[in-house]
Amino acid sequence: VRLGKDVYLINCASCHSIKMQGGLGKDFNLVSYTRTKDEIRKYALNPSKYYKEFGYSANAMPTLPLSG
C-alpha cells in the first residue's frame, strides 16, 4: 500500500484526487466504480493508444514512467 501511495503522489496526484476535491482528471473513487483493475492498468500504461476506446475525444493524460 505504501508503494502504491508513493506512485500516486509522484505520478497521479497533480491531476487526480482521491477525496472528491477536483482536478483535471476524474477522481480515482469515480474511476474505481466505472473501470476494472485491468482497464485502469491498460489505460495508465498507454493512454495515447487507448483514449478513444475509453470514450475520450482527446488524450490529456501523459505517458507516465510506469511498468506493468
Secondary structure by P-SEA (a helix, b strand, c coil): caaaaaaaaacccccccccccccccccaaaaaacccaaaaaaaaaccccccccccccccccccccccc
